[in-house]
């Protein structure tokens, strides 16, 4: 039998999963923004 430290409710798993997905989307947006800033900065250097 697996050791379950605390009971897990499926709806809670889904809520956490949604939060993780949202975080992932925000990270992707942030990376895209940083890439854009970097490109703009390099343009100014030329």
N, C-alpha and C positions, 0 to 999 in steps of 0.2 A: 504493500500500500504506500502511495506517495505521502510524504510528510507535508501536510498542509498547515501552515502556520496560522492562517486566518481564513475564514470562509470568504470566497470570492463570488460576487454577484455578477452575472453576465452583463447587466446594464452598466455596472461600474467599469468593467473591462472595456466596454464600448466607449464610455465617456473618456477614459484614459487614452484609448486608441485615437479618438477624435482629437484630443489635445496634442498628442504626438504628431498627428498628421498636420495640424495647424502650425505647430512649431517647425516642422519640416518645410512647410510652405514659406514661413517667415524667413527661415534660414536661406532658402533659395532666393527669395526676394532681396535679402540683404547682400548675398553674394553677387547678384546681378547688379545691384546698386554700387557696390564696391568696385566691380569690374568697370562700370561706366565711369565712376569717379577717376579711376586709375587711367583710363583711356583719355579722358578730358585733360587730366594733369599732364600726360605725356604729350598731348597736342600742344599745350601751352608752352612746353619746354622747347619745341622745335622752332 
